[in-house]
Amino acid sequence: MATLTYCKGLPTPANELNELGFTDFEMFLEAYAPIFRAASIETVNHLLLNTDFKKSDWNTHLQQTYGINKRHANGVISAASCRADGAKEHRILHVKTLEGKIKSIGAWIKKAERKLALARKFYAKKKWQNSKTGCNFPIACSLQRKSTNWQNLRFQIHNKKRRLTLLVNRLEHLKLKPIKVFIPHGDIFVVGSKDESFGNQVCQWNGGRITFRTPKCLESRFGKTVSSEIGNFNRNASRLPECGAKTWHLYRKNGKWVVAVQFTPKLVNQVSRERVYGCIGIDMNPGSIGWAYVDTEGNLKAKGQIPLQMGLPNGKQQSQIVDVCLQLAVRATEFECPVVCEELDFSTKKQSLGEKGRKYARMLSGWAYGEFYKQLGSILSNRGIELIAVNPAYSSIIGLVKYLRMYGLASDEAAALVIARRAMKLGEKIPRSLTAYSEVNSEKHEESEWNQLNKKIKRSAKISRRCDYYSVSNWSFLVNLNTGEA
């Protein structure tokens, strides 16, 4: 089961302050943090250089070298292992991202050079003025810049090749570069266990006061234990259990100590019913989030849009994300159904941002998609609402063709309707009124049929914007695409 983490700033009660203006607990953390950091650095170096890591032997080594107890050493090893594994995964992701960018740029260069080659071949013909097919990239001149589109494309190809060379060299250097791990100052980690009192043997919290068992090297200065009154972790929907393992993380942020507790949350009453009884689908766009509620028969019963403002500062953007998630939680509680979202991987799309338009790149980079789904999952989980992720393949084109005009929906509402139906395992066949004009292979999978139809619609000149789907009453123009007359 997934874990949750609650954080709060470490309080400084007036009755615990010493002559220097600090509590004894703060003094202990300042003394223990350098020891923990030195042990973590040595552990990380050992993990990166040795493949045959034996936890018990290394635990004994840390105890003897730094004068800490076994439980303290377990916290050092766990924190160092997480940082080392995270650095390795980040290196793999970095290499994968560079390889994706290299592949995207290479494909763009190949396509652009082929476009120029075909254009030169066309104009090399003696009677190209009488050609019925036309040129795929006709030459044109800009009066403002006093250059042709061919010159502009060659200049772009030149810059792309320079970028490609830079990325290839960077990738080769990255594969040979040793992995480095940053170990912060002022960081303490203590692993808990469900078999121990208060969920942790070293750091125990009784709901108001925290007691930390000091390591051997600091017992002469602080005694066996050091404690402080920290209060509780106030939450509107607290899921912190009284029993169970509690892992504590104490760290400095902006000159202030922060206390974080990680735990397995207690179960909440399930509000949402099974998906077969209905779902709320959502489709997120930079300007708005469209939602649609579908009943057990797959019919639309309610819909709406939640506006989103772009370009906000981090604090206001975070507040906006939370507000949107709370609105969706209210809808899901009202209909007693799960929420269905898209299973999107933006890492692949962001690899090709340099070859896309500025508007598309700004759309993917300008809004916190990952943060939205993270907050949505957390808020829905605290309220007993299930969050389901489905494959969003062809959800937009299905919504535009089948449901946009039928229900008078916006494009994101139509896509949300398709996403909700997909979670309920309902099929999306091409309408018969459309298959009469479009020759698609019905023996293949539904996604293959929609792929063929999507390609045909993109080739047509009748539909260039999403609002054009409202005016389509007869799909006869697809016949001309099949015969090659359009």
C-alpha positions in Angstrom: 0.0 0.0 0.0 1.2 3.5 -0.7 2.6 5.7 2.1 1.8 9.3 3.1 4.1 11.9 4.6 3.0 14.7 6.9 5.4 17.7 7.5 5.5 20.6 9.9 8.0 23.1 11.1 9.7 22.1 14.4 8.2 24.2 17.2 10.3 26.0 19.8 8.4 26.1 23.0 9.4 29.1 25.2 9.8 26.8 28.3 12.4 24.7 26.4 14.7 27.5 25.2 18.2 27.7 26.6 20.5 30.8 27.0 21.3 30.7 23.3 17.7 30.8 22.2 17.5 27.1 21.1 15.8 24.1 22.5 17.8 21.0 23.6 16.3 19.1 20.8 17.6 21.6 18.2 21.0 21.5 19.8 21.0 17.7 19.5 19.9 17.8 15.8 22.7 20.3 15.0 25.2 18.0 16.7 24.0 14.7 15.2 23.4 16.0 11.6 27.2 16.2 10.7 27.7 12.7 12.0 24.8 11.4 10.0 26.0 13.2 6.8 29.6 11.8 7.1 28.2 8.2 7.5 25.8 8.8 4.6 28.7 10.0 2.3 30.8 6.9 3.1 27.8 4.6 2.6 26.9 6.2 -0.8 30.5 5.8 -2.0 30.5 2.2 -0.9 27.2 1.5 -2.7 28.4 3.1 -6.0 31.8 1.3 -6.0 30.7 -2.1 -4.7 28.1 -4.4 -6.1 28.3 -7.0 -3.3 26.8 -4.9 -0.6 26.2 -6.7 2.7 23.9 -4.7 5.0 24.7 -6.4 8.2 28.5 -6.1 7.8 28.2 -2.4 6.8 25.9 -1.7 9.7 28.5 -3.1 12.1 31.2 -0.9 10.4 29.1 2.3 10.8 28.5 1.5 14.5 32.2 1.1 15.2 33.3 4.0 13.0 30.9 6.7 14.0 29.8 5.5 17.5 26.1 5.1 16.6 23.6 2.4 17.4 22.2 -0.2 15.1 18.9 1.6 14.6 20.7 4.8 13.7 22.9 2.9 11.2 19.8 1.4 9.6 18.5 5.0 9.0 21.9 5.9 7.4 21.9 2.9 5.1 18.2 3.4 4.1 18.7 7.1 3.3 22.0 6.4 1.4 20.5 3.6 -0.6 17.5 5.7 -1.7 19.8 8.5 -2.8 22.2 6.2 -4.7 19.3 4.4 -6.4 17.7 7.7 -7.3 20.9 8.9 -8.8 21.2 5.8 -10.9 17.6 6.0 -12.1 18.1 9.7 -12.9 21.2 8.9 -15.0 19.2 6.2 -16.9 16.4 8.7 -17.5 18.9 11.4 -18.6 20.5 9.1 -21.1 17.0 8.0 -22.4 16.0 11.7 -22.8 19.1 12.5 -24.7 18.6 9.5 -27.0 15.0 10.5 -27.6 16.1 14.1 -28.5 18.8 12.7 -30.9 16.2 10.5 -32.5 13.7 13.3 -32.9 16.2 15.7 -34.4 17.5 13.0 -36.7 14.0 12.3 -38.0 13.3 16.0 -38.5 16.5 16.5 -40.5 15.8 13.5 -42.6 12.2 14.7 -43.4 13.4 18.2 -44.1 16.2 17.1 -46.5 13.8 14.9 -48.3 11.3 17.7 -48.7 14.0 19.9 -50.2 15.2 17.1 -52.5 11.7 16.4 -53.8 11.2 20.1 -54.4 14.4 20.4 -56.4 13.5 17.4 -58.4 10.1 18.9 -59.2 11.5 22.3 -60.4 14.1 20.4 -62.5 11.4 19.2 -64.8 11.1 21.2 -68.1 7.3 21.5 -67.9 6.7 21.8 -64.2 4.2 24.6 -64.7 1.8 22.1 -66.3 2.1 19.5 -63.5 -1.2 18.3 -62.1 0.2 17.2 -58.7 2.1 20.4 -57.8 5.2 20.8 -55.6 5.3 19.4 -52.1 7.3 22.5 -50.9 6.8 25.3 -53.4 9.4 28.0 -53.3 8.3 31.4 -51.9 10.0 34.6 -51.0 9.4 36.8 -48.0 9.3 40.5 -48.8 10.0 41.4 -45.2 13.0 39.2 -44.7 14.1 39.1 -48.3 14.8 35.4 -48.3 13.1 32.3 -49.6 11.5 29.5 -47.6 14.2 27.2 -49.0 16.9 29.3 -47.5 15.1 29.4 -44.2 14.7 25.6 -44.2 18.4 25.1 -45.1 19.3 27.4 -42.2 17.1 25.4 -39.8 18.7 22.1 -41.0 22.2 23.6 -40.4 21.2 24.6 -36.8 19.6 21.2 -36.2 22.8 19.4 -37.2 24.8 21.6 -34.9 22.4 20.8 -32.1 22.5 17.1 -33.0 26.3 17.0 -32.8 26.2 18.7 -29.4 23.7 16.2 -28.0 25.7 13.2 -29.4 28.9 14.5 -27.7 27.0 15.2 -24.5 25.5 11.6 -24.5 29.0 10.1 -25.0 30.4 12.1 -22.1 27.4 11.3 -19.9 27.8 7.5 -20.4 31.5 7.7 -19.2 30.9 10.3 -16.4 30.8 8.8 -12.9 27.6 9.1 -10.9 27.6 11.8 -8.2 25.2 12.0 -5.3 24.4 15.1 -3.3 24.2 14.6 0.4 22.6 17.7 2.0 23.6 19.3 5.3 21.2 19.1 8.2 19.4 15.9 7.2 18.5 13.0 9.6 16.6 9.8 8.7 15.2 7.2 11.1 13.5 4.0 9.8 10.5 2.7 11.7 9.0 -0.7 12.3 5.4 -1.8 13.1 6.7 -4.3 15.7 8.2 -1.5 17.9 6.4 0.8 20.4 5.1 4.0 18.8 6.2 2.5 15.4 9.9 3.4 15.9 12.5 2.5 18.5 14.8 5.5 18.0 12.3 8.3 17.5 9.0 7.9 19.3 6.0 10.3 19.2 3.1 9.9 21.6 0.8 12.4 19.7 2.3 15.5 21.2 5.9 15.0 22.4 8.7 13.5 20.4 11.5 11.5 22.1 14.8 10.8 20.3 17.2 8.2 21.5 20.7 9.7 21.3 23.6 7.7 19.7 26.5 6.5 21.9 28.8 9.2 20.6 26.5 12.0 22.0 25.3 10.3 25.2 27.8 12.1 27.4 26.5 15.5 26.1 22.8 14.9 25.8 22.1 11.9 27.9 20.2 8.7 26.9 17.3 10.6 25.2 16.3 14.1 24.2 12.7 15.2 23.7 10.6 18.2 22.7 7.0 19.1 22.5 6.0 19.3 18.8 2.2 18.9 19.0 0.2 17.0 16.4 -0.1 17.1 12.6 -3.4 18.9 12.0 -5.1 17.8 8.8 -8.7 18.2 7.6 -8.8 14.5 6.7 -6.0 13.0 8.9 -5.1 9.4 8.1 -2.2 9.1 10.6 -2.8 5.8 12.5 -2.1 5.4 16.2 -0.2 2.2 15.5 2.0 0.9 12.7 5.5 1.8 11.4 6.5 5.5 11.4 9.6 6.6 9.6 10.9 10.0 10.7 12.8 12.5 8.5 14.2 15.7 10.1 15.8 18.2 7.8 16.7 21.9 7.6 14.8 24.2 5.2 15.4 27.9 5.0 17.3 27.9 8.3 14.4 26.0 10.1 14.2 22.4 11.2 11.3 20.5 9.7 9.8 17.3 11.1 8.3 14.8 8.6 6.7 11.4 9.4 6.0 8.8 6.8 3.4 6.1 7.5 1.0 3.7 5.9 -2.4 5.5 6.0 -5.4 4.1 7.7 -8.3 3.0 5.6 -11.2 5.3 4.9 -14.8 4.6 4.1 -15.1 3.9 0.3 -17.4 6.5 -1.2 -17.1 5.6 -4.9 -18.9 2.5 -6.2 -17.6 0.1 -8.8 -16.9 1.6 -12.2 -19.7 -0.4 -13.9 -22.2 1.8 -12.1 -20.8 5.0 -13.6 -17.7 7.1 -13.9 -16.5 10.7 -14.1 -14.0 11.2 -16.9 -11.7 14.2 -17.1 -9.7 15.6 -19.9 -7.1 18.2 -19.0 -6.0 21.0 -21.3 -3.9 24.1 -20.5 -7.0 26.4 -20.4 -9.5 24.2 -18.8 -10.5 20.7 -17.5 -13.5 19.1 -19.0 -15.4 16.5 -17.1 -18.4 14.2 -18.0 -20.4 11.8 -15.8 -21.5 8.6 -17.5 -24.2 6.3 -16.0 -24.2 2.6 -15.9 -25.5 2.4 -19.5 -22.7 4.6 -20.9 -25.0 7.6 -21.4 -24.0 11.2 -20.6 -25.8 12.5 -17.5 -23.8 15.6 -16.5 -20.9 17.6 -17.9 -18.9 20.8 -17.2 -15.6 22.7 -17.5 -13.3 24.0 -14.8 -11.2 27.0 -16.0 -7.5 27.0 -15.5 -5.3 30.1 -15.6 -1.8 29.8 -17.1 1.4 31.5 -16.1 0.7 31.9 -12.4 3.4 31.9 -9.7 4.2 28.7 -7.9 2.1 29.5 -4.9 -1.0 30.6 -6.8 -0.6 27.7 -9.2 -0.5 25.2 -6.4 -3.6 26.8 -4.8 -5.4 26.6 -8.2 -4.5 22.9 -8.6 -5.8 22.1 -5.1 -9.0 24.0 -5.8 -9.6 22.1 -9.0 -9.0 18.8 -7.4 -11.5 19.6 -4.6 -14.1 20.5 -7.1 -13.6 17.2 -8.8 -13.8 15.4 -5.4 -17.2 17.1 -4.7 -18.5 15.9 -8.1 -17.3 12.4 -7.5 -18.9 12.4 -4.0 -22.2 13.7 -5.4 -22.4 10.9 -8.0 -20.6 8.2 -5.8 -18.4 7.2 -8.6 -14.7 6.9 -9.4 -12.7 9.5 -11.4 -11.0 8.4 -14.6 -8.0 10.3 -16.0 -5.6 9.8 -18.9 -2.5 7.7 -18.5 -0.1 10.2 -20.0 3.7 10.0 -20.3 4.9 13.5 -21.0 8.5 12.6 -20.8 8.3 11.1 -24.3 6.5 14.1 -25.7 8.9 16.6 -24.1 11.8 14.9 -26.0 10.5 16.3 -29.3 9.6 19.8 -28.1 12.3 21.3 -30.2 10.7 20.0 -33.4 7.2 21.1 -32.5 5.6 24.5 -32.6 6.1 27.1 -30.0 2.4 26.9 -28.9 2.6 23.1 -28.4 5.9 23.4 -26.5 4.5 26.1 -24.3 1.4 24.0 -23.6 3.4 21.0 -22.3 5.9 23.1 -20.4 3.8 25.8 -18.9 1.5 23.8 -16.7 2.2 21.3 -13.9 0.6 18.2 -15.3 2.5 15.9 -12.9 1.7 18.0 -9.9 -2.0 18.0 -10.8 -2.2 14.2 -11.0 -0.2 13.9 -7.7 -2.6 16.2 -5.9 -5.7 14.7 -7.4 -4.6 11.1 -6.3 -3.9 12.3 -2.8 -7.2 14.3 -2.3 -9.4 11.6 -3.8 -7.7 8.9 -1.7 -8.3 10.8 1.5 -12.0 11.0 0.6 -12.5 7.3 -0.3 -12.7 8.0 -4.1 -11.0 5.7 -6.6 -8.8 7.2 -9.3 -8.5 5.2 -12.5 -6.0 5.7 -15.3 -6.8 4.5 -18.8 -5.1 4.7 -22.2 -6.1 7.9 -23.9 -5.5 6.7 -27.5 -7.8 8.4 -30.0 -10.0 9.7 -27.2 -10.1 13.2 -28.8 -11.0 12.1 -32.3 -13.7 9.7 -31.0 -15.2 12.5 -28.9 -15.2 14.9 -31.8 -16.7 12.5 -34.3 -19.3 10.7 -32.2 -20.3 12.9 -29.3 -19.4 16.5 -30.0 -22.5 17.3 -32.1 -24.7 14.6 -30.5 -24.7 16.2 -27.1 -23.5 19.7 -28.0 -20.3 19.4 -26.0 -17.0 21.2 -25.9 -14.0 19.2 -27.2 -12.6 18.4 -23.8 -16.0 17.4 -22.5 -16.4 15.0 -25.4 -12.9 13.5 -24.8 -13.8 13.1 -21.1 -16.9 11.2 -22.1 -14.9 8.8 -24.1 -12.4 8.3 -21.3 -15.2 7.5 -18.8 -16.7 5.0 -21.2 -13.3 3.4 -21.8 -12.9 2.8 -18.0 -16.3 1.0 -18.1 -15.0 -1.3 -20.9 -17.5 0.1 -23.4 -16.6 -0.1 -27.1 -16.3 2.9 -29.5 -17.2 1.7 -33.0 -17.3 4.1 -35.9 -20.9 5.3 -36.6 -22.6 3.6 -39.5 -23.5 6.9 -41.1 -19.8 7.6 -41.4 -18.6 4.1 -42.6 -20.9 4.4 -45.6 -18.5 7.0 -47.0 -15.2 6.0 -45.4 -13.5 2.7 -46.4 -12.0 1.3 -43.2 -11.0 -2.3 -42.5 -13.6 -3.4 -40.0 -11.8 -6.7 -39.4 -9.0 -4.9 -37.5 -9.1 -3.6 -33.9 -11.2 -0.5 -33.1 -8.1 1.6 -32.6 -6.8 0.7 -36.0 -10.2 1.9 -37.6 -10.0 5.2 -35.7 -6.4 5.6 -36.8 -7.4 5.2 -40.5 -10.3 7.6 -40.1 -8.1 10.2 -38.3 -5.6 10.1 -41.2 -8.4 10.6 -43.7 -9.9 13.6 -41.8 -6.5 15.3 -41.5 -6.1 15.0 -45.3 -9.4 16.7 -46.0 -9.8 20.5 -46.3 -13.3 20.5 -44.9 -12.1 20.2 -41.3 -9.3 22.4 -40.1 -10.5 23.3 -36.6 -12.4 21.5 -33.9 -15.4 23.7 -34.2 -15.8 22.5 -37.8 -17.1 19.1 -36.4 -20.3 20.9 -35.4 -21.2 21.7 -39.0 -20.5 18.3 -40.4 -23.8 16.6 -41.3 -22.6 14.5 -44.2 -19.2 12.8 -44.5 -19.4 12.4 -48.2 -16.2 14.4 -48.7 -14.3 11.3 -47.5 -15.3 9.6 -50.7 -13.2 12.0 -52.7 -10.2 11.2 -50.5 -10.6 7.5 -51.3 -10.8 8.2 -55.1 -7.9 10.7 -55.0 -9.9 13.6 -56.4 -9.5 15.9 -53.5 
